[in-house]
Amino acid sequence: KSEQRRVDSYVTWPAWAPLQPRELAKAGFFYTGSDDRVQCFCCQGILRNWEAGDRAMNEHRRHFSSCPFVLNFNVGNIPIEDEDPNLPPSIPQSTPANREPTSQSPKHPQMADEQIRLSSFHLWPSSTAVAPMHLAKAGFFYTMVADNVKCFYCDGGLRNWEPGDEPWTEHAKWFPRCEFLLQQRGDDYVQGVQARFPNLHAQQQGLSCFICAGRPAPRPQASQSTLAVEMQSQVVSGVLEMGFDPNIVRNAVQQRLREHGSGYTSAHELVVAVLDLEEEEERMEHSSQGGTGAGPEEGAAKKQKDFEQLKKELDKYKDERTCKICMDAEVNIVFIPCGHLAVCANCAASVRRCPICRASIRGTVRTYMS
């Protein structure tokens, strides 16, 4: 956060680069040590391929317009003129003497400003019943998935919004201990909401998952809550996209939770379990029909065909998530301005053009696959 520390990072800055370290550091960037790649200390945005005439702050604002530093919010930046010469350079002047426990700090501090939360809803589905301005006011930002939102402070997630749902009420109903909620609405409001839904707090205590907003419902068993969370995971979603019967997939996940206490971590494991359940159902159906139906040769041929189709789907699924450069690591870097997600962080440093569309790369943003 110290501008002087950012300037110091440019000790190996290439002489051919057109911009000066002082300007880049003032615009929030520190040097990554690779080519002319710089990174913002606040939003973590990366820019490179600087050209004569570029202005550091203008490029920062153009590519990362939602960055709190660019928006002039208090993010703890320490300009050079404000440096305290009596402090070691590694300790920012704004560091408090008695830091609050982590549990009392926002989980997503970059979303602490209401306007920044509101800007996250630019792709919010227009058919959704609740307006973004009300969600942002209640502390929520959009996760870019369906109608899923999260509180910037307590990390509580809500989804499946319906007409009549009120964000503050849902916040108080499901996450009554959120400090932001208590500060904004007070204990009396939260206790009043809890009194209307007395069984919900115990149900959700300790869960950091997305909850269906709106309808009051009987308290489900813990296993049902865990199953609902697992059914929304990336692994399960990928297998469902392959065309498998959702009921069989659900049974496979439920069986896994019952036997191991945790869900599947790879699509391949889940697919094998689903195929086993399908085979078991076919065997039971065949037995109930007294052995009538397709012969063993025909059944074997069908299974072989299904297996080959499945292998193609798995290969395609794996290819979409594999770095197009090293063909090994998982993709996690989005190129700017083309928007392609094609390479891993290690390989991104060595390419200047997108391997998919061949567009020149002006910046990168790291993304995390769940």
Buried (B, 14 or more C-beta within 10 A) or exposed (E): BBBEBBBBBBEEBEEEBEBEBBEBBBBBBBBBEEBBBBBBBBBEBBBBBBEEEBEBBEBBBBBBEBBBBBBEBEBBBBEBEEBEEEEEEEEBEEEEEEEEEEEEEBBBEBBBBBEBBBBBBEEBEEEBEBEBEEBBBBBBBBBEEBBBBBBBBBEBBBBBBEEEBBBBBBBBBBBBEBBBBBEBBEEEBBEEBBEEBEEBBEBBEEBEBBBBBBEEEEEEEEEEBBBBBBBBBEBBEBBBEBEBEEEBBBBBBBEBBEEEEEBBEEBBBBBBBBBEBBEEEBEEEBEEEEEEEEEEEEBEEEBEEEEEEBEEBBEEBEEEBBBBBEEEBEBBBBBBEBEBBBBBBBBBBEBEEBBBEEBEBBBBBEEEEE
